[in-house]
């Protein structure tokens, strides 16, 4: 029995590690200029943004420049059109946009005649039940104790769900990501570890549990197999248009903050 438990635990960790998101970059030595789209619709006001930028060729130092002055619109399946305005260079929003579970959202971007579009369906929100944390052994070292986070929630029975977790310290997003489907947890209460991130005593850990659709799930899992960096490389994307990389997603979000106590 102990051997079976050990094998199962090893397999569980291996699957999760494969699903943990990494930052990636593009091989700019062989790539043309590309438009980078990062678009998110959440089910709460004031948290819906589309960021536009553009890569330059390797000969131009591989730099990234923001894209201002674009036409950006989001339309839901009821026909409501939101014309996003630029709040800071390259970042567009509409303060009245509120995502609703079950609705589909279409993104249309026009950058000097370059048309890029995408669509995403907002899945039902899955609430975080609680956050817990475990001390990471430092084996007698003098370093400050660090703590890892577990996110506890209940997966709905007989409903296909895809999840993404983000981690924050204050307003700063950290490197901790998990992307997961419910094949192994359907209808159960579970606690998923947030890999790649630790917290110190006295810090406030914030975890977001996002319900994503399958195309976005596949995109973020694809990040794990790409190189490190900030520009999406070759993951399967839901964007339609020439020379465009990135993603557009409608996410129902649950968020919980916990203070780490030694």
C-alpha positions, 0 to 999 in steps of 0.5 A: 500500500505504501508503495502504491501511495508513493507511485501515485504521489510521484505521478501526481506531481509529475502531471502537475509540473507539466501543467505549470505555466512558464514564461516563454519567448519567441526565437526573434532571430528567425521571426518577423514582426508580430503583434502580441495580444493579451486580452482578458474579460473577467466576471467583475467590473474594472478588471477587463483589459486588452494589451497590445504590443509588437515585437521587432526583428532580431536585427532591431535588438529584439525589442517590444514596442507598445501599440497605441491608437488601435481600434479594439472592440468586444462583443458578447453573444447578445449583441452588446458591443463594447468599444474599448478606450486606451487608458495607458499606452497600449492598454485598452479597457471599458469600465462597463464591461462585466463578464457573465458565465455562459456568454461568449465574447468576441474580440476584434482588433484593428491595427492600421488595417491589420485585423485580429479576432478571437472568441472565448466562452466564460465558464461558471465560476468555481469558488475557492473554499480555502487556502492553506500553507505548509512550511518548507523544510530548510534542513537547518539552514539560516534562511528565513522559513518559506511556505507553499500554498494549497488552493482548496475547491470543489469540482462540479460533478459530471461537468468538464472544467478547466482551471488556471491559478495565479498567485500574487503578493500584494498587487504584484503577480508572481511566477506561481501558475497551475493549469489543470483539467478535472479528469482526475478530480471530477466531482471531488473536493481537492487541494492543488499546490501552487508551484513555483511560488513561496511566501514568507511569514507576515506576507499576504498570499493572494490566489486566483482560481480562474475557470477557463475554456478549453482553447485557453487551457491548451494555450497556457499548457503549451507555454510550459513546453516553450522557452523562457521569456515574455512573448508567446512563442508557439502555443496553440492560440485562439487568435485569428489573423496574420502575424499575431500571437497571444490569447484572448480569454473570458474567465470567471474568477474566484480570489482569496487572500491569506496571511502567512503566520509562522 
